[in-house]
Amino acid sequence: MIVGIPKEIKNHEYRVAISPSGVLALKKHGHEVLIENNAGLGAGFSNEAYLQAGASIKESAKDIFEAASLIIKVKEPLPEEYTLIKAHHTVFTYFHFAASESLTKAMISTHATCIAYETVTNNDGSLPLLIPMSEIAGRMAVQAGAKYLERPMGGKGVLLGGVAGVNKGKVLILGGGVVGTEAAKMAAGLGAQVIVMDVNIQRLRYLEEILPKNVITLYSNELNIQNHITDSDLIIGAVLIAGAKAPTLITHSMLAKMQAGTVLVDVAVDQGGCIETCKPTTHENPIFTVNGIIHYCVANMPGAVPVTSTEALTNATIPYILQLANLGLEEAVVKNSALNKGLNIVNGTVIHEGIKKAF
């Protein structure tokens, strides 16, 4: 099979969909791999590294899409890529369809097969292709929040870990999944006061056991959220419903309860966000302010650490890419139930329930 990897064109997206190690694995199984010129530079991989692994370099995305049948990407296609996608393509990437009706309609019109990393689901409900990027985003949420809490950045001027004799910063995390857990670890490691909220009691019991003692777990309900946003310095939205739009947990009116300079980091932004005033931002212009509250809503946070995230993504995706290439689409999704759940749009029809409900 011919596998194509175009260069990512989203604002400040430095990741590439596959590392040279992934190319080598595909070549050993007899597949042809096409990489767009300089697609890996942002992640530290030169054309020469890909050539040594056995890939061929193509000058443009158009060349990639014209020659390949399996397209591997990191982020969702942008409008300038829509016309390149044809019915014979299988596109494997983070789509997050529930956050964009325009993207959904565009992919329906191509009649291509769209497999979303974020809905590939194991029998235990875990999301193997979302986990590595969620780990990174959770850790980065605390880094970003800590930076924008600094007074020159417009924040409250609070150091999350504090110092002896001074109150520590308070971090409220909404959601106890992978993002929330990693954010809690980072915030706790800095010495902050940390509260993690979730609606899953079993998950809260687990977190109570594994997280440091400066992390408190609380059941997530409107009253608890309202009570704790009043004095939180950093609030992280980490809620995920696989393939569906994130629920709104913080409304516009609730901002009035927060102190000026509070920082909101909505990691759920690529699924529509769990903060009503959230809108997607970029690494170039990452924040905006509403009622004195700083919003950090970058939709591709791991793109800022592409060396780490490209390797982590390849490690997770390569077994599935190999199955698609070795077996072909139809056999692969029959033999691998997790991959089958990744099917979002097939031949112009939406088949994922989360997308249907979103629109």
C-alpha positions as MATLAB code, in Angstrom:
seq = 'MIVGIPKEIKNHEYRVAISPSGVLALKKHGHEVLIENNAGLGAGFSNEAYLQAGASIKESAKDIFEAASLIIKVKEPLPEEYTLIKAHHTVFTYFHFAASESLTKAMISTHATCIAYETVTNNDGSLPLLIPMSEIAGRMAVQAGAKYLERPMGGKGVLLGGVAGVNKGKVLILGGGVVGTEAAKMAAGLGAQVIVMDVNIQRLRYLEEILPKNVITLYSNELNIQNHITDSDLIIGAVLIAGAKAPTLITHSMLAKMQAGTVLVDVAVDQGGCIETCKPTTHENPIFTVNGIIHYCVANMPGAVPVTSTEALTNATIPYILQLANLGLEEAVVKNSALNKGLNIVNGTVIHEGIKKAF';
ca = [
       0.000    0.000    0.000;
       1.100    3.584   -0.606;
       1.012    5.579    2.631;
       1.186    9.370    2.444;
       2.209   11.850    5.147;
       1.570   15.502    4.221;
       3.074   18.424    6.112;
       0.817   19.838    8.830;
      -0.425   23.342    8.013;
      -2.353   24.294   11.146;
      -1.043   27.442   12.853;
       2.190   26.622   14.709;
       1.669   22.881   14.330;
       5.174   21.441   14.322;
       4.303   17.767   14.728;
       4.463   15.282   11.878;
       2.266   12.196   11.661;
       5.077    9.646   11.685;
       8.700    9.491   12.750;
      11.460    7.762   10.737;
      11.064    4.712   12.990;
       7.460    4.385   11.822;
       8.551    4.681    8.200;
      11.076    1.893    8.710;
       8.374   -0.352   10.194;
       6.106    0.223    7.183;
       8.943   -0.385    4.725;
       9.786   -3.713    6.385;
       6.214   -4.788    5.652;
       6.639   -3.897    1.992;
       4.739   -0.607    1.876;
       5.695    2.566    0.050;
       5.855    5.693    2.213;
       5.636    9.214    0.804;
       6.598   12.213    2.963;
       6.036   15.809    1.930;
       9.208   17.868    1.644;
      10.392   19.100    5.072;
       7.273   17.730    6.796;
       9.344   16.592    9.768;
      11.635   19.582   10.264;
       9.566   21.084   13.064;
       9.804   17.839   15.001;
      13.537   17.511   14.408;
      13.411   15.019   11.514;
      15.182   15.957    8.294;
      14.355   14.743    4.806;
      17.581   12.752    4.980;
      16.381   10.886    8.077;
      13.227    9.841    6.244;
      15.151    8.867    3.113;
      17.461    6.671    5.191;
      14.392    4.976    6.673;
      13.140    4.235    3.170;
      10.614    6.987    2.472;
      10.302    8.980   -0.752;
      10.115   12.772   -0.563;
       7.367   14.580   -2.489;
       7.369   18.311   -3.146;
       3.754   19.104   -2.289;
       0.675   17.890   -0.449;
      -1.012   17.555   -3.855;
       1.633   15.008   -4.870;
       1.017   13.067   -1.656;
      -2.755   12.934   -1.996;
      -2.626   12.035   -5.685;
      -0.333    9.042   -5.132;
      -1.358    7.610   -1.747;
      -4.516    5.812   -0.659;
      -3.858    5.860    3.106;
      -3.276    9.403    4.404;
      -1.803    9.785    7.887;
      -2.016   13.185    9.569;
      -1.853   14.748   13.015;
      -4.578   17.406   12.903;
      -7.859   17.684   11.045;
      -7.763   18.735    7.378;
      -8.062   22.475    6.823;
     -10.143   24.060    4.018;
      -7.172   24.285    1.659;
      -6.813   20.483    1.932;
     -10.481   19.589    1.403;
     -10.277   19.435   -2.389;
      -7.258   17.115   -2.224;
      -9.233   14.408   -0.411;
     -11.031   11.947   -2.678;
     -13.416    9.018   -2.241;
     -10.637    6.400   -2.477;
      -8.727    7.903    0.473;
      -8.667    6.626    4.012;
      -7.682    9.546    6.246;
      -6.370    8.673    9.710;
      -5.916   11.645   12.066;
      -7.349   13.626   14.989;
     -10.609   14.884   13.486;
     -12.673   16.054   16.505;
     -15.710   16.295   14.232;
     -18.145   17.163   17.039;
     -16.454   20.545   17.393;
     -16.888   21.554   13.736;
     -19.952   21.107   11.582;
     -18.173   22.682    8.602;
     -15.373   20.096    8.761;
     -17.927   17.315    9.123;
     -19.876   18.449    6.068;
     -16.671   18.879    4.066;
     -15.541   15.325    4.801;
     -19.007   13.952    4.056;
     -18.816   15.571    0.621;
     -15.466   13.911   -0.166;
     -16.923   10.396    0.382;
     -13.546    9.464    1.908;
     -13.218    7.105    4.869;
     -12.410    9.105    7.995;
     -10.908    7.303   10.971;
     -10.447    9.499   14.040;
      -7.591    8.808   16.433;
      -9.687   10.150   19.306;
     -12.462    7.553   18.949;
     -10.311    4.433   18.503;
     -11.481    2.663   21.651;
     -10.335   -0.479   23.468;
     -12.804   -2.897   25.036;
     -12.132   -1.396   28.461;
     -13.146    2.040   27.172;
      -9.618    3.444   27.040;
      -8.535    5.600   24.104;
      -5.073    4.369   23.066;
      -4.401    7.038   20.437;
      -5.655    9.923   22.541;
      -3.800    8.956   25.724;
      -0.263   10.105   24.737;
      -1.426   13.539   23.566;
      -3.708   13.838   26.612;
      -0.734   13.134   28.859;
       1.213   15.909   27.173;
      -1.705   18.366   27.138;
      -2.425   17.757   30.816;
       1.143   18.522   31.797;
       1.335   21.524   29.483;
      -1.912   22.947   30.892;
      -0.179   23.530   34.217;
       2.942   24.975   32.560;
       0.834   27.389   30.513;
      -1.400   28.282   33.436;
       1.563   28.984   35.690;
       3.070   31.297   33.064;
      -0.094   33.317   32.526;
      -0.639   33.691   36.263;
       2.392   35.961   36.235;
       1.472   39.619   36.595;
       3.263   40.824   33.433;
       1.108   38.324   31.506;
      -2.078   39.744   33.045;
      -2.469   37.136   35.752;
      -2.987   37.430   39.485;
       0.724   37.323   40.237;
       0.511   34.009   42.095;
       3.302   31.414   42.220;
       1.550   28.052   42.259;
       3.988   26.445   44.673;
       4.234   29.500   46.930;
       7.124   29.781   49.390;
       7.470   29.268   53.124;
       4.990   31.376   55.059;
       2.892   32.266   51.980;
      -0.286   30.669   50.653;
       0.191   28.252   47.804;
      -1.713   28.687   44.568;
      -4.991   26.812   44.120;
      -5.608   24.712   41.011;
      -9.078   23.391   40.161;
      -9.200   20.573   37.601;
     -12.521   19.609   36.043;
     -12.242   16.002   34.908;
     -10.227   13.125   36.341;
      -9.279   11.318   33.142;
      -5.826   11.222   31.590;
      -5.594   15.010   31.087;
      -6.848   15.749   34.587;
      -4.596   13.169   36.208;
      -1.461   14.435   34.481;
      -2.382   18.038   35.268;
      -2.881   17.101   38.922;
       0.518   15.405   39.060;
       2.231   18.466   37.609;
       0.402   20.962   39.801;
       0.954   18.849   42.908;
       4.625   18.501   42.032;
       4.918   22.292   41.983;
       3.448   22.337   45.479;
       0.048   23.847   44.669;
      -3.231   23.118   46.404;
      -5.050   20.902   43.905;
      -8.691   19.882   43.596;
      -9.779   17.311   41.008;
     -13.489   16.955   40.253;
     -15.167   14.121   38.384;
     -18.588   12.436   38.240;
     -17.098    8.934   38.406;
     -16.759    7.911   42.053;
     -14.615    4.892   41.195;
     -12.211    7.132   39.331;
     -12.065    9.523   42.287;
     -11.260    6.623   44.622;
      -8.433    5.582   42.315;
      -7.055    9.124   42.133;
      -7.260    9.441   45.908;
      -4.924    6.461   46.162;
      -2.325    7.413   43.535;
      -2.056   11.184   43.782;
      -0.052   13.119   46.403;
      -1.697   14.316   49.602;
      -1.907   17.910   48.385;
      -4.550   16.726   45.875;
      -8.178   16.623   47.040;
     -10.848   14.777   45.060;
     -14.420   16.065   44.912;
     -17.580   14.947   43.159;
     -18.281   17.241   40.228;
     -21.583   19.084   40.494;
     -22.642   22.658   39.884;
     -22.587   23.642   43.558;
     -19.060   22.323   44.145;
     -17.812   24.040   40.999;
     -19.459   27.336   41.989;
     -17.940   27.146   45.470;
     -14.375   26.524   44.285;
     -14.058   28.842   41.301;
     -14.245   31.845   43.649;
     -10.703   31.419   45.004;
      -9.007   29.187   42.408;
      -6.009   30.714   40.669;
      -5.864   28.244   37.778;
      -8.854   26.299   36.448;
      -8.256   23.499   33.946;
     -11.068   22.061   31.829;
     -10.216   18.408   31.239;
     -13.563   16.822   30.410;
     -13.911   14.331   27.576;
     -16.833   12.423   26.124;
     -15.273   10.364   23.336;
     -16.317   11.638   19.920;
     -18.962   13.991   21.329;
     -19.070   17.658   22.240;
     -17.762   18.425   25.715;
     -20.408   19.467   28.280;
     -20.420   23.077   29.470;
     -19.351   23.198   33.120;
     -18.455   26.873   33.474;
     -20.914   29.395   32.034;
     -20.332   33.028   31.104;
     -22.195   34.214   34.192;
     -19.891   32.186   36.455;
     -16.895   34.310   35.460;
     -18.260   37.036   37.743;
     -17.529   34.776   40.727;
     -13.835   34.535   39.857;
     -11.065   36.904   40.889;
      -9.551   39.108   38.186;
      -6.450   37.507   36.713;
      -7.670   33.946   37.216;
      -6.442   31.714   34.375;
      -8.705   29.235   32.564;
      -7.078   26.535   30.437;
      -9.657   24.608   28.412;
      -7.978   21.445   27.148;
     -11.380   20.284   25.863;
     -11.449   23.114   23.313;
     -10.926   20.761   20.362;
     -14.150   19.001   21.389;
     -16.090   22.251   21.715;
     -14.780   23.214   25.158;
     -16.274   22.818   28.645;
     -16.111   26.569   29.331;
     -18.858   28.568   27.627;
     -16.629   31.549   26.875;
     -13.974   29.320   25.327;
     -13.057   29.674   21.660;
     -10.105   28.017   19.907;
      -6.846   29.960   19.950;
      -3.393   29.327   18.507;
       0.162   29.221   19.803;
       0.657   32.525   18.007;
      -2.186   34.216   19.933;
      -2.909   31.798   22.775;
      -4.999   33.899   25.158;
      -7.892   36.312   25.355;
      -9.597   37.966   28.304;
     -13.283   37.997   29.220;
     -14.399   40.010   32.274;
     -10.822   40.126   33.535;
     -10.422   36.320   33.301;
      -7.599   34.970   31.126;
      -8.605   32.196   28.715;
      -5.931   29.897   27.264;
      -7.656   27.751   24.623;
      -4.985   26.487   22.230;
      -6.491   23.623   20.240;
      -3.189   21.857   19.504;
      -1.214   22.221   22.702;
       1.122   19.230   22.081;
       2.186   20.886   18.825;
       4.432   23.154   20.887;
       6.557   20.177   21.989;
       6.754   18.321   18.657;
       9.859   16.253   19.371;
       8.188   14.594   22.349;
       4.698   14.428   20.890;
       5.647   13.073   17.433;
       7.558   10.172   18.950;
       4.746    9.481   21.426;
       2.110    9.636   18.682;
       4.040    7.306   16.367;
       4.519    4.781   19.171;
       0.748    4.700   19.657;
      -0.456    4.810   16.047;
       2.013    2.572   14.198;
       0.342   -0.765   15.144;
      -2.963    0.528   13.719;
      -1.319    2.023   10.624;
       0.370   -1.317    9.972;
      -2.940   -3.156   10.258;
      -4.614   -0.791    7.806;
      -1.709   -1.105    5.377;
      -1.230   -4.860    5.737;
      -4.863   -5.956    5.736;
      -6.641   -3.151    3.911;
      -9.437   -1.071    5.404;
     -12.297   -3.565    5.328;
     -10.413   -6.483    6.895;
      -8.585   -4.284    9.415;
     -11.749   -2.785   10.919;
     -13.340   -6.255   11.140;
     -10.358   -7.822   12.901;
      -9.640   -4.865   15.204;
     -12.701   -3.710   17.159;
     -10.827   -0.689   18.560;
     -10.045    0.503   15.042;
     -13.639   -0.148   14.018;
     -14.793    2.311   16.676;
     -12.507    4.886   15.068;
     -14.663    4.964   11.943;
     -16.476    8.314   11.911;
     -17.488    8.914    8.290;
     -17.682    6.278    5.562;
     -18.709    6.889    1.961;
     -20.454   10.160    2.759;
     -22.301    8.860    5.829;
     -21.685    9.765    9.469;
     -21.624    6.532   11.480;
     -20.402    7.785   14.863;
     -23.232    8.481   17.316;
     -21.399   11.337   19.046;
     -21.191   13.302   15.802;
     -24.838   12.606   14.986;
     -25.899   13.960   18.384;
     -23.668   17.029   18.100;
     -25.425   18.119   14.896;
];
